[in-house]
Amino acid sequence: MTHHISGRMSRSASARVLGGAAVCAATALSLVATATPANAAAAAVSCTSADADLAAKLKRDITSAMSTRRGSISVGVFDRTTKTTCTYRAQTAYDSASVVKVTVLATLLWDAQKQGRALTATEKSLAKAMITKSDNASTTKLWNQLGLAKVRAFVAAAGMTQTVPGANGYWGLTQITARDEQKLLGLITLTNAVLTDNSRAYILQLMGEVIPSQRWGTPKGAPAGVSVHVKNGWLQRATNGWRVHSVGTFKGGGHDYMITVLTQGNSTWDYGIASIEGVAKVVHRDLAAS
């Protein structure tokens, strides 16, 4: 089976069923790494901004949010309004789990653009289930329809040079980095030559309609009135425990920003979510106050 990452059940039920299946299916493909404190001295949060005080505050607060967390965390933040960028281990690779579903949808739309056609009713139905409910069977159908060559071609067109699509149908084992996920979110949120405005609007629409039980992660702490578009992913494997990821775009309150937080080496699903949300809360708070 290839559709083994995240699903439509409650968080805890999905964790038990799909996590076990993922370990069985993917152990042979496991990467070897060691869980280390997120605040290991080898890396430091880097922030730049047109607002020097904001950059200093974000650097301090993101660092503090991660200081007690175990495992590996990577962070990407970008706010167009204040020209603020924050990164932490942004080039560290992770198994994508279900955040790759945004890439799958973008590839589908990009390919349809090249063919000069609209999505079919079936493709729209699969895309909606894939993004709003994180449906794995729908993802597998679209992944197989597109084929690895088209996914690789889109990733190249998007400049996502650190992203390696999963082989042998294992879309959830696609290798991603926070840097490349931020690149993708940038394409979705600003007019560009890769995705048409209609394609971008469709992706954002679906990311804005994610079911309530899957709206955790980067949206945590978003101020009232700020539009939220999110896609999360989660996967348990024999090495590095739980991978728990969240990517989101946010607009309102005088800001237009994107947050990516990727984690692994989490002891539980909820521990990973708490790590992501700790970072997200301070980013939303600091931007809202700027």
N, C-alpha and C positions, 0 to 999 in steps of 0.2 A: 504494500500500500504506500502511496506517496502522500496522501493527504492526512498528515499526522500532526499538524501543528495548529493548535487552538481550534475552537469550535463554538457551537451555539448553546452549550449547556451553561449552568451557573459556573462561576469561577472555580469553586472547590471541586465540583463534580467533574468538570472538564479537566482539571489538574490531575485527578486520580486516573481517569480513563485514558485521556490522550497523552498524559505525561508518560505513563507506563508503556503505551504503544510506541511512543517516540524513542524511548530508551532501547526497546527491543529492535526497532527498525534501523536505528541510526548508530548504534554502538560501534559498529565496524568503521564508521566514517568519522569517529570522534577526533577532535583536535586535542593535543596535549598542551595543557597550560596549568598554571598554579594560581589558585585564588590568593590574592594579596589585599592588604588594606587599600581602600580606594584613595587614601591620602598618602600613599607611598611617596617617598622623597624623590623618586625618579621622575615624577611628573608634577606639574603645577598648573593651576588654572591661569589662562591667559585671556585678558579682556582689553579691547581697544574701543574707543568711542569718541565721537565729537564732543561728548560731555565727560571730561576727565573724572569728575566726582562719581558719575554713574559707573564708569568702568572700574574704579577702585572699590565701590560698594558691591558690585556684582562679583568681582574677584573674591572679595572677603566672604561674602554670604554664600556663594556656591561652594567655596572651599570648606566653610563651616558645615554646610548641609551634608557634605560627603565625609566629614572627618571621622565619624564613628562607624561608617558602613564597611562591611566586609565584602570581598569579591572585587570584580572589575567593573568600573563605571567609565563611560565615555559620554561627553557632553558637547553639544553644539547649540549656540544661541546666536540669532541675528535679528536685530531690529532696524528696519530701513529708516525709520523716522529719525533716530539719533545716531545712525551709522555705527551701531554698537555690535561688536562680535565678541563672543566668548567661546573658548574651546578648552577641552580637557581630554587628552588622549584621543583626539578626533580621528586618528589614523589607525586605531586598533581594530582588528577584524573580529566580527561576531557572526555566529549563525543567525540568519535573519529572522527565523520564525515567520509570523504572519505580517510583519511590517513590509515584506517584499510584495505584498498584494497591491500596494500602491504602484510599485514598479510594473507589475503585471498589467494593471489597468492602463497605466500610461503607455505601455508598449502596445496594447490593443488599440488605443486611440491613435497613436502615432502611425501604426501600420494602416489603419483605416484612412487616415489623412492622406497617406501616400497613394492609396488606391482610389482616392476621391469618393469615398462612400461613407454613409452613416452606419452606426452600429445596428445590427439586426435586433429584433425583439428578443431573441434567445440570448444574444451577447449582453444586452442590457439587463436581462433578468439575472444572468450569471454574475455580472459585474456588481449589481446591487447587493446580492447575497454575499458576495466575496468581501465587499468593503463594509457594509452596514452590520452584518452578522458574523463576519470572519468565517464564512462557510468554506470548508476545505475542499469538498467535492467540486464546487463551482470553480475554485481556483485551479484544481487539477485539470478540469476540462479546458479552461482558457489557456493554461500553461502548455498543455499538449497541442491545442489548436495552433498556438503561436509557434511553438518549437524553439529550441535553444538558440538557433541562429538569429531569429528576430529579437529575442530578448537581449542577446549580446549586442546586436546592432543598435537597439535603442539606448542601452547603457553607454555605448560608445558615443552616440550622438549627444547624449546628455552630459558628457564629460565626466561620467562616474567611473573614473579609471581604477578605483580601488574595489569595485563591486564585481564579484565573480558568480554568475548564475549557477545554481546547484545542478549537478549532473544527474543523469539516470532518473529524472523525474522528481528528484528531491528538491523542490522549489524552496522549502523551508530551511535548507542548508546552504542557500545562497550566502556568500560572504559579503558583509556590508560593513561600512564604517560610518561614524557620525558625520565626517566630512562629506561623504557622498550622499547621505540622507538629507543633509542640509542643501546640497546642490539640487536634489530632486524637489524639495519643498520650494526652493527658489524658482524653479521652472513652473511649478504649479501656481505660484502666487504673483508672477509678474510676466507681462507680455514678452515673448521670446520667439526665436525662429524654430524651436523644436516642437512645441505644442501650441496649437491654435488657441485663441481665447475661448472658443466654445469647448474645446477639450479640457482646458484648465478649469472652466466653470463646472463642468460635469464631475471632474474629480473632487473638487471642493464641495460640490453639492452632496455627493455620497459620503465624504468624510464628515460632513456636517450632520448626517442622518444616522450615524452609528448608534446602535441600540444602547439604552442607558447603562446596562450592566458592563459595557465595554468602553465607557467614557472615563475611565480612570487614567492616571499617569500624567502626561504633560498638561492636561486641562486643569489640574488641581490648583486652586487659588486664582484662577482667571477672574478678573473683576466682572461684575454684572455689566451687561451691555456690550461685552467683547465677544465677537463671533468666534466660535470654536470649531476647528476641523481636526480630527484625530484618527490615527490608526495605531493599534497596539499589537504586540506579538508576544507569545510566550511558548516556551519549550523546555522540557526537562530531558537531560541526557546523562549517560553514565559518568561522563567527565564534566567538570565545571557546573554541576548542579542545574539550577534553573537559569535559563536565559529569559529575561523580561525586558521588553523594549517599548518605547512610546515615542511617536513623532506627531507633532501638532503645529498648526498655523493659527495665528490669532490676530484679529484686527478690530480696533476700536480704542476709545479712550486716548486718542492721539498717537496710537502706536500701530505698527504693522510688523509682526514678528513671528519667528519660527523657533521651535525648541525640539531638539532631538536628545533623548537620553537612552543609551544602550547599556545593559548590565548582564553580567553572568557571574557564576560562582555564588548565587543566592541559595541559602539553605531551604527557603520555601518561596512559593509564588508571591505571597503577601509581603515577604521581606524585600523582594525585588521591587514591587509596587511602591512600598514605603520609601525606598531609596530614590526612585524616580520622582515621587511626589514631593520629597523634601527639597530636591533641586528646583522643581517647577514652581513651588510656592514662593521661593525667594526671588526667582526671576520675575514672576508676575508682580510681586509686591514692589520690587525695586523699580521696574519699568513704570508702573502706575504712579509711583511717587516722583518720577523724574519730569 
